[in-house]
Amino acid sequence: MSDVVRRYGVARERSDRAALLGLGRELYRWLDGEEGWLGALRRQLRPPWVLELRAGSQPDVATLSVLQAPWELLADADGFLAENALLRFAVARRLGAPSSGIKLDDYRLGVGFMAAAPRGAVELDYDAEEAAILAAPDEVDLFVEDSGDPKELGKTLSELEPPLPVLHLSCHGHNAWRANAKAPPQAVLMMEDAHGGEQRRSAAELIDALEPYQPRLLFLSACLSAATGAGGADRPVSDSLAGALVQAGLPCVLAGMARWRMSRRRRSPGSSMTV
């Protein structure tokens, strides 16, 4: 499975749709097995079809390689399952034992949104993300924090009543940033400080900045925020920012594995990771 992860990285960087489709069909055949159980199961299931991968809170290397595999590419003879609008296919990865969810309140969905655009960074199209939230078919209460500073965001969100269940952060991310040549790599988000300069926040630092506010769902629109660091599948899952945030207590994180690229495409094709 680690070879699949490696080949996926190459195909994603090259935007090679044919190779990505081939990987998706290879994963489908592996999952289906000689017995064809997946095909039989699909005939019994009703949409939405969610593939949930469960592992312990500290998975070993073999388990991690399965978690990191690009299951979002799963494809049959007709193409990517994710492109079948009727199937509504999605992938979720779970660390640790499932727990009972927090009971929903009677309020409309509330979303907190903050984009970080430190000086000197390549600008992201965060205005389009904000517009997409507002264009959601159901009514959504949107709160926007303009500072780009997670400490200011945490202070403000902690004072809102009732608390917003969803937080959407839009910024650059890095899965193997080093403070210097001898420092170990770490996963970080590129946020702003109080003066608009760049400050790098690890998972622990982000949690600390937001406390006591904690979202039920954190959406990270940040490149490589679901990718492990240098060494790929040989690294512990906590090396991905998403995995570390879950281990720190966030119930659900939706993050990205793709790298931002300067091209006509805003991002290279890649999978997301729900933990």
C-alpha positions as CSV (number, residue, x, y, z in Angstrom):
1,M,0.0,0.0,0.0
2,S,2.9,2.4,0.6
3,D,3.8,2.1,-3.1
4,V,0.3,3.2,-4.0
5,V,0.8,6.3,-1.7
6,R,4.0,7.1,-3.5
7,R,2.6,6.7,-7.0
8,Y,-0.4,8.8,-6.0
9,G,1.9,11.6,-5.0
10,V,3.7,11.5,-8.4
11,A,0.4,11.4,-10.4
12,R,-1.1,14.2,-8.3
13,E,1.9,16.5,-8.9
14,R,1.7,15.8,-12.6
15,S,-2.1,16.2,-12.8
16,D,-2.1,12.9,-14.5
17,R,-5.8,12.0,-14.6
18,A,-5.3,8.7,-16.4
19,A,-2.8,7.5,-13.7
20,L,-5.1,8.7,-10.9
21,L,-8.0,6.7,-12.5
22,G,-5.7,3.7,-12.8
23,L,-4.9,3.9,-9.1
24,G,-8.5,4.3,-8.2
25,R,-9.4,1.1,-10.1
26,E,-6.5,-0.7,-8.5
27,L,-7.7,0.2,-5.1
28,Y,-11.2,-0.9,-6.0
29,R,-10.0,-4.3,-7.1
30,W,-7.9,-4.7,-4.0
31,L,-10.9,-3.8,-1.8
32,D,-13.3,-6.0,-3.8
33,G,-11.0,-9.0,-3.5
34,E,-11.5,-12.3,-5.3
35,E,-14.9,-12.8,-3.7
36,G,-16.3,-9.6,-5.2
37,W,-17.8,-8.6,-1.8
38,L,-17.6,-4.9,-2.5
39,G,-19.7,-5.1,-5.6
40,A,-22.3,-7.3,-3.8
41,L,-22.4,-4.8,-0.9
42,R,-22.9,-1.8,-3.2
43,R,-26.1,-3.4,-4.5
44,Q,-27.5,-3.5,-0.9
45,L,-26.5,0.0,0.2
46,R,-28.4,3.2,-0.3
47,P,-26.7,6.6,-0.8
48,P,-24.8,8.3,0.6
49,W,-22.0,5.7,0.5
50,V,-19.3,6.5,3.0
51,L,-16.1,4.5,3.3
52,E,-14.9,4.8,6.9
53,L,-11.4,3.6,7.8
54,R,-10.8,3.0,11.5
55,A,-7.5,2.7,13.3
56,G,-6.2,3.1,16.9
57,S,-5.1,6.4,18.1
58,Q,-1.4,5.4,17.4
59,P,-1.5,3.2,14.2
60,D,1.5,1.3,13.2
61,V,3.3,1.8,9.8
62,A,1.3,-0.8,7.9
63,T,-2.0,0.7,9.2
64,L,-0.9,4.2,8.5
65,S,-0.1,3.3,4.9
66,V,-3.7,2.1,4.5
67,L,-5.1,5.3,6.0
68,Q,-2.9,7.4,3.8
69,A,-3.9,5.6,0.6
70,P,-6.0,7.8,-1.7
71,W,-9.4,6.1,-1.2
72,E,-11.1,9.2,-2.6
73,L,-9.9,8.0,-6.0
74,L,-11.8,4.7,-5.8
75,A,-13.1,3.9,-9.3
76,D,-14.9,1.2,-11.1
77,A,-15.3,0.5,-14.8
78,D,-17.5,3.6,-15.1
79,G,-15.0,6.0,-13.6
80,F,-14.4,7.7,-10.2
81,L,-17.1,6.9,-7.6
82,A,-16.8,10.5,-6.4
83,E,-18.0,11.7,-9.8
84,N,-21.2,9.7,-9.5
85,A,-23.6,12.4,-8.1
86,L,-26.2,9.8,-7.2
87,L,-23.8,7.7,-5.2
88,R,-22.6,10.6,-3.1
89,F,-19.4,8.8,-2.2
90,A,-17.2,10.1,0.6
91,V,-14.2,8.8,2.7
92,A,-13.7,9.2,6.4
93,R,-10.7,8.2,8.5
94,R,-11.1,7.6,12.2
95,L,-8.4,7.6,14.9
96,G,-9.4,5.9,18.1
97,A,-12.8,4.4,19.1
98,P,-15.9,6.2,18.0
99,S,-17.8,8.1,20.6
100,S,-21.4,9.4,20.8
101,G,-21.8,12.7,19.0
102,I,-22.7,16.0,20.5
103,K,-26.5,16.5,20.3
104,L,-27.4,19.1,17.7
105,D,-29.0,22.3,18.9
106,D,-32.0,24.1,17.5
107,Y,-30.1,26.9,15.8
108,R,-29.2,27.3,12.1
109,L,-25.7,26.1,11.1
110,G,-23.1,28.7,12.3
111,V,-19.7,28.9,10.6
112,G,-16.7,30.9,11.7
113,F,-14.4,31.9,8.8
114,M,-10.9,33.3,8.9
115,A,-8.3,33.7,6.1
116,A,-4.6,34.3,6.8
117,A,-2.7,36.4,4.2
118,P,0.6,37.3,5.7
119,R,2.8,39.8,3.9
120,G,4.9,38.3,1.1
121,A,2.8,35.1,0.8
122,V,1.2,34.0,-2.5
123,E,-2.4,35.3,-2.3
124,L,-5.2,32.7,-2.1
125,D,-8.7,33.2,-3.4
126,Y,-10.3,33.2,0.0
127,D,-13.0,35.6,-1.1
128,A,-14.4,32.8,-3.3
129,E,-14.5,30.5,-0.3
130,E,-16.4,33.0,1.7
131,A,-18.9,33.5,-1.1
132,A,-19.4,29.8,-1.5
133,I,-20.4,29.4,2.2
134,L,-22.9,32.2,1.8
135,A,-24.3,30.6,-1.4
136,A,-25.1,27.3,0.5
137,P,-28.6,26.1,-0.3
138,D,-29.6,26.1,3.4
139,E,-29.4,29.3,5.5
140,V,-26.0,29.6,7.2
141,D,-25.0,32.1,9.9
142,L,-21.5,33.2,8.9
143,F,-19.1,35.1,11.2
144,V,-15.9,36.4,9.6
145,E,-12.7,37.3,11.5
146,D,-10.4,39.6,9.5
147,S,-7.3,39.6,11.6
148,G,-5.7,36.4,10.3
149,D,-4.4,35.9,13.9
150,P,-5.7,32.7,15.6
151,K,-5.4,34.3,19.0
152,E,-7.7,37.1,18.0
153,L,-10.0,34.5,16.4
154,G,-10.1,32.4,19.6
155,K,-10.8,35.3,21.8
156,T,-13.7,36.4,19.6
157,L,-15.2,33.0,19.1
158,S,-15.1,32.2,22.8
159,E,-17.3,35.2,23.5
160,L,-20.1,34.2,21.0
161,E,-23.2,32.6,22.4
162,P,-24.2,30.0,21.3
163,P,-20.8,28.8,20.1
164,L,-20.3,28.2,16.4
165,P,-20.1,24.5,15.6
166,V,-17.9,24.9,12.4
167,L,-14.7,26.7,11.9
168,H,-13.3,27.3,8.4
169,L,-9.6,28.4,8.1
170,S,-8.1,29.4,4.8
171,C,-4.4,29.7,4.6
172,H,-1.1,28.1,3.4
173,G,0.1,25.0,5.1
174,H,3.3,22.9,5.1
175,N,3.7,19.3,6.3
176,A,7.5,19.4,6.9
177,W,8.5,23.0,7.8
178,R,11.9,23.4,9.5
179,A,12.8,26.4,11.7
180,N,16.4,25.8,10.6
181,A,18.5,23.2,8.8
182,K,19.0,21.1,12.0
183,A,15.4,21.4,13.4
184,P,13.0,18.5,13.0
185,P,10.3,18.9,10.4
186,Q,6.8,19.8,11.6
187,A,3.4,20.4,10.2
188,V,2.3,24.0,10.4
189,L,-0.2,26.6,9.2
190,M,1.0,29.9,7.9
191,M,-1.0,32.4,9.9
192,E,-0.7,36.2,10.6
193,D,0.6,37.9,13.7
194,A,-0.8,41.1,15.2
195,H,1.2,43.2,12.6
196,G,0.3,41.2,9.5
197,G,3.6,39.3,9.4
198,E,3.8,35.5,9.1
199,Q,3.6,33.3,12.1
200,R,3.7,29.5,11.8
201,R,1.3,27.5,14.0
202,S,1.6,23.8,14.8
203,A,-1.5,21.8,15.8
204,A,-0.7,22.3,19.5
205,E,-0.2,26.1,19.1
206,L,-3.5,26.4,17.1
207,I,-5.4,24.6,19.8
208,D,-3.8,26.8,22.5
209,A,-4.6,30.0,20.5
210,L,-8.3,29.0,20.1
211,E,-9.0,27.9,23.7
212,P,-11.4,27.7,25.3
213,Y,-13.4,27.6,22.0
214,Q,-13.5,24.3,20.2
215,P,-15.4,23.6,17.0
216,R,-17.2,20.4,16.3
217,L,-15.8,20.5,12.8
218,L,-12.7,22.2,11.7
219,F,-12.3,22.7,7.9
220,L,-8.7,23.4,6.9
221,S,-8.5,24.9,3.5
222,A,-4.7,24.6,3.6
223,C,-2.3,22.6,1.4
224,L,-0.7,19.5,2.9
225,S,-2.7,19.8,6.1
226,A,-3.7,16.1,5.9
227,A,-0.3,14.9,4.6
228,T,2.4,13.3,6.7
229,G,5.8,14.9,6.9
230,A,9.1,13.9,5.4
231,G,9.3,10.1,5.2
232,G,5.7,9.7,4.1
233,A,4.0,6.6,5.5
234,D,6.9,5.8,7.8
235,R,6.0,8.8,9.9
236,P,3.4,8.6,12.7
237,V,-0.1,9.9,11.8
238,S,0.4,12.8,14.3
239,D,2.9,14.2,11.8
240,S,0.0,15.3,9.7
241,L,-1.6,18.5,11.1
242,A,-5.1,17.0,10.8
243,G,-4.1,13.9,12.8
244,A,-2.4,15.9,15.5
245,L,-5.5,18.1,15.9
246,V,-7.7,15.0,16.4
247,Q,-5.3,13.6,18.9
248,A,-5.4,16.9,20.7
249,G,-9.2,16.6,21.1
250,L,-10.9,18.0,18.1
251,P,-13.8,15.7,17.2
252,C,-13.6,16.1,13.4
253,V,-11.1,17.7,11.0
254,L,-11.5,18.0,7.2
255,A,-8.1,18.8,5.6
256,G,-6.2,18.6,2.3
257,M,-3.4,16.5,0.9
258,A,-2.7,18.5,-2.2
259,R,0.1,21.1,-2.7
260,W,-0.8,24.6,-3.9
261,R,0.7,25.2,-7.4
262,M,1.2,28.3,-9.4
263,S,-0.8,27.5,-12.5
264,R,-4.2,28.1,-14.1
265,R,-5.5,25.6,-11.6
266,R,-5.8,26.9,-8.0
267,R,-4.7,23.5,-6.6
268,S,-3.4,20.3,-8.1
269,P,-5.9,17.4,-8.0
270,G,-5.7,15.7,-4.7
271,S,-7.7,14.0,-2.0
272,S,-9.1,15.3,1.2
273,M,-8.7,13.7,4.6
274,T,-11.4,13.5,7.2
275,V,-10.2,12.4,10.6
